[in-house]
């Protein structure tokens, strides 16, 4: 996982890895859920940024608006998103994603 702050933007990358031997499917999201992917820091929620056309600045879904990772044994999939950066004095965040245990105390790397 990577969490970098640069010029007012926090970029987060998460790697999903199938540690088993059988193929596994993980439903990362459907387009209606991106509002449920957020960062908390200093008692505030930060939601994924959107571009001028309203598209989330994050890994995009394929056809049908779903992002499904079908991973064979040992394979990995990387998801990313851009958030407004918390103030410079904030050094750790919590990442909330549906269907995944929260990522607590994630350190921020400043660039």
C-alpha positions as CSV (number, residue, x, y, z in Angstrom):
1,X,0.0,0.0,0.0
2,X,1.1,3.5,-0.8
3,X,-0.1,6.8,0.7
4,X,1.6,9.9,-0.7
5,X,0.7,13.6,-0.3
6,X,1.8,16.1,-3.0
7,X,0.5,19.5,-3.9
8,X,-2.8,19.1,-1.9
9,X,-3.6,15.7,-3.2
10,X,-3.3,12.4,-1.3
11,X,-2.7,9.4,-3.7
12,X,-3.5,6.0,-2.2
13,X,-2.7,2.6,-3.8
14,X,-3.8,-0.7,-2.5
15,X,-2.8,-4.1,-3.7
16,X,-5.2,-7.1,-3.5
17,X,-3.4,-10.4,-3.7
18,X,-4.7,-13.9,-4.0
19,X,-2.5,-15.9,-1.6
20,X,-4.3,-19.2,-2.4
21,X,-4.0,-21.5,-5.3
22,X,-7.6,-21.4,-6.7
23,X,-8.9,-18.5,-8.7
24,X,-10.7,-15.9,-6.5
25,X,-13.0,-13.1,-7.5
26,X,-13.1,-9.9,-5.5
27,X,-15.8,-7.3,-6.2
28,X,-13.8,-4.1,-5.7
29,X,-16.8,-1.8,-6.3
30,X,-19.7,-0.8,-8.5
31,X,-19.9,2.8,-9.6
32,X,-22.5,3.6,-7.0
33,X,-20.2,2.8,-4.1
34,X,-17.3,5.2,-4.6
35,X,-18.9,7.5,-2.0
36,X,-18.2,4.7,0.5
37,X,-14.5,4.8,-0.1
38,X,-13.0,7.5,2.1
39,X,-10.2,8.6,4.3
40,X,-10.5,9.8,7.8
41,X,-7.9,12.1,9.4
42,X,-8.1,14.5,12.3
43,X,-11.9,13.8,12.8
44,X,-12.7,14.6,9.2
45,X,-13.8,12.5,6.2
46,X,-12.1,13.0,2.7
47,X,-13.9,11.6,-0.3
48,X,-12.4,10.6,-3.7
49,X,-11.8,13.6,-6.0
50,X,-13.7,14.0,-9.3
51,X,-12.5,15.6,-12.5
52,X,-14.4,18.4,-14.2
53,X,-16.7,15.8,-15.9
54,X,-17.7,14.2,-12.6
55,X,-15.5,11.1,-13.1
56,X,-13.8,9.7,-10.0
57,X,-10.0,10.0,-9.9
58,X,-9.6,6.3,-9.2
59,X,-9.3,2.9,-10.9
60,X,-12.2,2.8,-13.3
61,X,-14.8,0.1,-13.7
62,X,-15.2,-1.9,-16.9
63,X,-18.5,-2.6,-18.6
64,X,-21.6,-2.4,-16.5
65,X,-20.0,-0.1,-13.9
66,X,-18.4,-2.9,-11.8
67,X,-14.7,-3.5,-11.0
68,X,-14.2,-7.2,-10.4
69,X,-10.7,-8.6,-9.8
70,X,-10.5,-12.3,-11.0
71,X,-7.2,-13.4,-9.6
72,X,-5.5,-16.7,-10.2
73,X,-3.4,-18.1,-7.3
74,X,-0.5,-15.7,-6.6
75,X,-1.8,-12.9,-8.8
76,X,-2.3,-9.3,-7.6
77,X,-4.5,-6.3,-8.6
78,X,-3.7,-2.7,-7.8
79,X,-6.4,-0.2,-7.0
80,X,-5.7,3.6,-6.7
81,X,-7.6,6.8,-5.8
82,X,-6.9,10.4,-5.3
83,X,-8.3,12.3,-2.3
84,X,-8.0,15.9,-1.0
85,X,-4.9,15.9,1.2
86,X,-5.3,16.5,5.0
87,X,-3.3,19.3,6.5
88,X,0.5,18.8,6.7
89,X,0.5,18.2,10.4
90,X,-1.6,15.1,9.9
91,X,0.8,12.2,9.5
92,X,-1.5,9.1,9.5
93,X,-4.9,8.3,7.9
94,X,-7.5,5.6,8.1
95,X,-8.7,4.2,4.7
96,X,-12.3,2.9,4.6
97,X,-13.4,0.6,1.8
98,X,-16.6,-1.6,1.5
99,X,-16.1,-5.3,2.1
100,X,-12.5,-4.8,3.5
101,X,-11.3,-4.3,7.1
102,X,-10.3,-0.6,7.6
103,X,-6.7,0.2,7.1
104,X,-5.7,2.0,10.3
105,X,-2.8,4.2,11.0
106,X,-1.5,4.4,7.5
107,X,1.5,6.7,7.4
108,X,1.5,9.6,4.8
109,X,4.7,10.1,2.8
110,X,5.2,13.7,1.8
111,X,6.7,14.6,-1.6
